[in-house]
Amino acid sequence: MNDQFKALVLSQENGKVEHQIRQLTVDDLPEGDVLVAVKYSSLNYKDCLAVAGRGKIVRQYPMVPGVDLTGEVLSSESPDFSPGDQVLLTGWYVGERYWGGYTQQARLKSEWLIPLPEGLAGLNAMAIGSAGLTAMLCVMALEDQGVVPDQGPILVTGASGGVGGVAVALLAELGYAVSAVTGNRDNDDYLYQLGATEIVSRTELERPAQPLESQRWAGAIDTVGGEVLARLLAEMKYGGTVAATGLTGGSELHTTVMPFILRAIKMVGVEVTTCPVPQRKKAWARLARELPDDLLKQIFKVVSLEEVPLFAERLLDGQVNGRVVVDVTL
């Protein structure tokens, strides 16, 4: 159990965050009742902020980032898991408050884990990751509010990102007409390949909105917030629903109650970090069933632990489409 393995470790010196590939042993790991041999993790927006030392994502140092992971149980003190089980973890503040997935071994709390869904490979699970789980929860939120394909187009903001890209693919697979928002029109072909039927320029949605605009969208999945969310609320069709799950465009929302009381629209918040386990399992089972492998292959690339800092900067600069999977064994 004292064999060494590598991990990406963040430390803070005089207020500056540094990252380093280090050799660890099991004795270095924090407490937990399940030891996992990690195979894959992924690179999410929070991970990028953590690695780059931005946004005060990490609560204490040293920290192993990585909010997602999948791998095989090596040992377990929990009756829910046994050696050899394939498991999956997303969220629960792992990589922020607790050591995460950028390591070849992780000791974790069993309540954070779920079995890897049947028919879903670990690589594909991390290609989906927290971003894809968020997308599925958003789709389920729209469905729960009665939004169906024949009511009109669904708008997806931040469509070139991880959440948006999976959302476009899922909605298209379920028969919805999807209007994808992007700030880079070089991404048009990519979004059409995912199933978008229309591309909307982000600048169009960043214009200040009147309390009520022309009715355009039967539903929306918003990963941006701010001015974009304010405008799309004003453009929702009667009875439409917005699943709101992001704030890259700002946390403030300058709008009025008029779309809600005159068009009976709804806004539903979607949260993934502490989403209850039964809801997680339901969403993951649907992802395993409904997200086609051929589409999934279009939205991810694989990098090593050593490449994480480079791709974190690229993603924060808007230079990466889709998802980044981290193969910690490379």
C-alpha positions in Angstrom: 0.0 0.0 0.0 3.0 2.3 0.2 3.7 2.1 -3.5 4.1 5.6 -5.0 1.7 7.1 -7.5 1.5 10.6 -9.1 -0.9 13.4 -8.5 -1.3 17.1 -9.5 -1.0 19.0 -6.3 -1.8 22.7 -5.7 0.0 24.7 -3.1 -0.1 28.3 -2.1 3.0 30.4 -1.3 2.7 34.1 -0.3 -0.7 34.2 -1.9 0.4 32.7 -5.2 -1.0 29.3 -6.3 1.5 26.8 -7.7 0.9 23.4 -9.3 3.3 20.4 -9.3 3.2 16.8 -10.3 4.2 14.9 -7.1 4.8 11.4 -6.1 2.5 10.4 -3.2 1.7 7.2 -1.2 -1.6 6.1 0.3 -0.4 7.5 3.7 -0.5 11.0 2.1 -4.2 10.7 1.3 -7.0 12.3 3.4 -9.5 10.2 5.4 -12.2 8.2 3.7 -13.8 4.8 3.7 -13.1 3.8 0.0 -9.8 3.7 -1.8 -10.1 4.1 -5.6 -7.6 3.5 -8.4 -8.5 6.5 -10.5 -8.4 6.0 -14.3 -10.0 9.2 -15.6 -11.0 12.7 -14.5 -12.1 15.7 -16.5 -11.4 19.4 -16.8 -14.3 21.6 -15.7 -14.5 25.4 -15.4 -14.0 25.2 -11.6 -11.0 23.0 -12.1 -9.5 25.6 -14.5 -10.0 28.3 -11.9 -8.5 26.2 -9.2 -5.4 25.3 -11.2 -4.9 28.8 -12.4 -5.3 30.2 -8.9 -8.4 32.3 -9.7 -11.8 32.7 -8.2 -11.0 31.4 -4.7 -12.3 28.0 -5.6 -9.9 26.0 -3.3 -10.7 26.4 0.4 -7.4 25.0 1.8 -3.9 23.9 0.6 -2.4 21.6 -0.4 -5.2 20.4 -2.7 -5.6 17.8 -5.4 -8.1 19.4 -7.9 -10.5 17.6 -10.1 -14.2 17.6 -9.4 -14.9 14.4 -11.3 -13.4 11.0 -11.4 -14.0 7.4 -12.3 -12.0 4.2 -11.4 -11.9 0.9 -9.6 -12.4 0.3 -5.9 -9.1 -1.1 -4.4 -10.4 -1.4 -0.8 -13.6 -0.4 1.0 -14.8 -0.1 4.6 -18.3 0.6 3.3 -20.9 -2.2 2.8 -22.0 -0.4 -0.4 -18.8 -1.0 -2.3 -16.3 -3.9 -2.8 -12.9 -4.2 -4.4 -13.2 -4.4 -8.2 -16.4 -2.2 -8.3 -16.3 0.5 -11.0 -17.4 3.8 -9.5 -18.1 7.3 -10.5 -17.9 10.6 -8.6 -19.0 14.1 -9.6 -19.3 17.1 -7.3 -19.7 17.1 -3.5 -17.0 19.9 -3.3 -14.3 17.4 -4.3 -11.4 19.3 -5.8 -12.5 22.4 -3.8 -12.7 21.4 -0.1 -11.6 17.7 -0.5 -8.9 16.1 -2.6 -10.2 15.3 -6.0 -9.5 13.3 -9.2 -6.2 14.5 -10.5 -4.4 11.6 -8.9 -3.8 7.9 -9.6 -5.3 6.9 -6.2 -8.0 8.7 -4.2 -9.4 7.9 -0.7 -13.0 9.1 -0.7 -16.3 9.0 1.3 -18.6 6.3 0.1 -21.6 8.6 0.1 -20.0 10.6 -2.7 -19.8 7.6 -5.0 -22.2 5.8 -7.3 -21.7 2.7 -9.4 -20.6 3.3 -12.9 -23.9 3.0 -14.9 -24.4 -0.2 -16.9 -23.2 0.2 -20.5 -21.2 3.3 -19.8 -17.4 3.2 -20.1 -15.3 5.2 -17.7 -13.8 7.2 -20.5 -17.3 8.2 -21.7 -18.4 8.9 -18.2 -15.7 11.5 -17.8 -16.3 12.9 -21.3 -19.8 13.6 -19.9 -18.6 14.5 -16.3 -20.2 17.2 -14.2 -20.9 19.3 -17.3 -22.9 16.6 -19.0 -24.7 15.7 -15.8 -25.6 19.3 -15.4 -26.9 19.3 -19.0 -29.0 16.2 -18.4 -30.5 17.7 -15.2 -31.4 20.8 -17.2 -33.1 18.8 -19.8 -35.0 16.9 -17.1 -36.0 20.3 -15.5 -37.5 21.4 -18.9 -39.4 18.1 -19.2 -40.7 18.3 -15.6 -42.2 21.7 -16.6 -44.0 20.2 -19.6 -41.7 21.5 -22.3 -42.1 19.2 -25.3 -40.5 19.3 -28.9 -43.6 20.5 -30.7 -43.8 23.7 -28.7 -41.0 25.4 -30.5 -37.2 25.9 -30.4 -35.0 25.5 -27.3 -32.2 28.0 -26.8 -28.9 26.8 -25.4 -26.4 29.5 -24.3 -22.7 28.8 -24.0 -23.3 26.0 -26.5 -19.5 25.6 -27.4 -18.7 24.8 -23.7 -19.1 21.5 -21.9 -22.6 21.9 -20.5 -23.9 23.6 -23.6 -22.4 21.1 -26.0 -23.9 18.1 -24.2 -27.2 19.9 -23.9 -27.4 20.6 -27.6 -26.6 16.9 -28.4 -29.2 15.6 -25.8 -32.0 17.9 -26.9 -31.4 17.1 -30.6 -31.4 13.4 -29.9 -34.8 13.8 -28.0 -36.3 15.5 -31.0 -36.1 19.2 -30.0 -35.2 22.0 -32.4 -32.1 23.5 -30.8 -30.9 27.1 -31.3 -27.3 27.2 -30.1 -25.7 30.4 -28.9 -22.0 31.0 -29.4 -19.6 34.0 -29.3 -17.3 32.4 -32.0 -18.9 31.8 -35.3 -16.0 29.5 -36.2 -17.8 27.0 -34.1 -20.8 26.8 -36.3 -19.9 23.5 -38.0 -19.2 21.9 -34.6 -22.6 22.9 -33.3 -24.4 21.8 -36.4 -22.7 18.4 -36.0 -24.0 18.2 -32.4 -27.5 18.7 -33.7 -28.2 22.4 -33.6 -30.8 23.6 -36.2 -29.9 27.3 -35.8 -26.9 29.3 -34.6 -27.5 32.5 -32.6 -24.7 35.0 -32.1 -24.0 35.9 -28.5 -23.9 39.6 -29.3 -27.6 39.3 -30.3 -28.5 38.3 -26.8 -26.2 40.7 -25.0 -28.2 43.7 -26.2 -30.3 45.4 -23.4 -33.8 44.0 -23.4 -37.2 45.6 -23.0 -39.4 44.0 -20.3 -41.1 42.0 -23.0 -39.6 41.2 -26.4 -41.0 39.1 -29.3 -41.7 35.6 -28.2 -39.1 33.2 -29.6 -38.2 30.3 -27.3 -40.3 27.5 -25.8 -37.5 26.7 -23.4 -33.9 27.5 -22.7 -30.9 26.1 -21.0 -28.7 29.0 -19.8 -25.1 28.7 -18.7 -24.3 32.4 -18.8 -26.5 34.5 -16.6 -26.3 38.3 -16.6 -27.5 40.3 -19.6 -28.0 37.1 -21.7 -30.4 35.6 -19.2 -32.3 38.9 -18.8 -32.9 39.1 -22.6 -33.9 35.4 -23.1 -36.4 35.7 -20.2 -38.0 38.6 -22.1 -38.0 36.5 -25.3 -39.7 33.3 -23.8 -42.9 32.1 -25.3 -46.0 31.9 -23.2 -45.6 29.2 -20.6 -42.0 28.6 -21.4 -39.3 27.5 -19.0 -35.6 28.5 -18.5 -33.3 26.1 -16.8 -30.6 28.4 -15.3 -27.3 26.8 -14.3 -24.4 29.3 -14.9 -23.1 32.7 -14.3 -20.0 33.2 -16.5 -21.7 36.3 -17.8 -22.4 37.7 -14.3 -24.4 36.8 -11.2 -26.6 39.9 -11.3 -30.0 39.7 -13.1 -31.6 42.9 -14.2 -35.1 42.0 -15.3 -38.8 42.6 -14.4 -41.6 40.3 -13.3 -43.5 41.0 -16.5 -42.5 37.8 -18.4 -43.5 35.8 -15.4 -46.9 37.4 -14.7 -47.9 38.3 -18.3 -46.5 35.2 -20.1 -46.6 32.7 -17.2 -42.9 31.7 -17.8 -40.8 29.9 -15.3 -37.2 29.9 -14.3 -35.8 26.7 -12.6 -32.4 26.6 -11.0 -30.2 23.6 -11.7 -27.5 22.6 -9.2 -25.1 19.6 -9.6 -22.6 19.7 -6.8 -24.9 18.3 -4.0 -27.7 17.0 -6.2 -29.3 14.0 -4.3 -28.1 10.6 -5.2 -31.4 9.2 -6.6 -31.6 12.1 -9.0 -28.0 11.6 -10.0 -28.5 7.9 -10.7 -31.6 8.7 -12.8 -29.7 11.3 -14.8 -26.7 9.1 -15.3 -28.8 6.2 -16.5 -30.4 8.4 -19.1 -27.0 9.8 -20.2 -25.8 6.2 -20.7 -28.9 5.5 -22.8 -29.6 8.7 -24.7 -26.3 10.3 -25.5 -25.0 8.6 -28.7 -21.4 7.4 -28.6 -20.7 8.9 -32.0 -21.8 12.3 -30.9 -20.0 12.0 -27.6 -16.7 11.4 -29.5 -17.1 14.7 -31.2 -17.1 16.7 -28.0 -14.1 15.5 -26.0 -10.3 15.2 -26.2 -7.9 13.3 -23.8 -4.9 14.9 -22.0 -2.4 13.8 -19.4 -2.0 15.2 -15.9 1.0 17.1 -17.1 -1.1 18.9 -19.7 -3.8 20.0 -17.3 -2.4 23.5 -16.5 -2.0 24.3 -20.2 -5.5 23.2 -21.1 -6.9 25.0 -18.0 -5.5 28.3 -19.3 -6.8 27.6 -22.9 -10.3 26.8 -21.6 -10.4 29.9 -19.5 -9.4 31.9 -22.6 -12.2 30.4 -24.6 -9.8 28.4 -26.9 -11.3 24.9 -26.1 -14.6 23.5 -27.4 -16.4 20.7 -25.7 -15.0 18.5 -23.0 -11.5 17.6 -21.8 -10.9 14.2 -20.3 -7.8 13.7 -18.1 -6.3 10.2 -18.3 -4.3 10.1 -15.0 -2.5 6.9 -16.0 -0.6 8.6 -18.9 
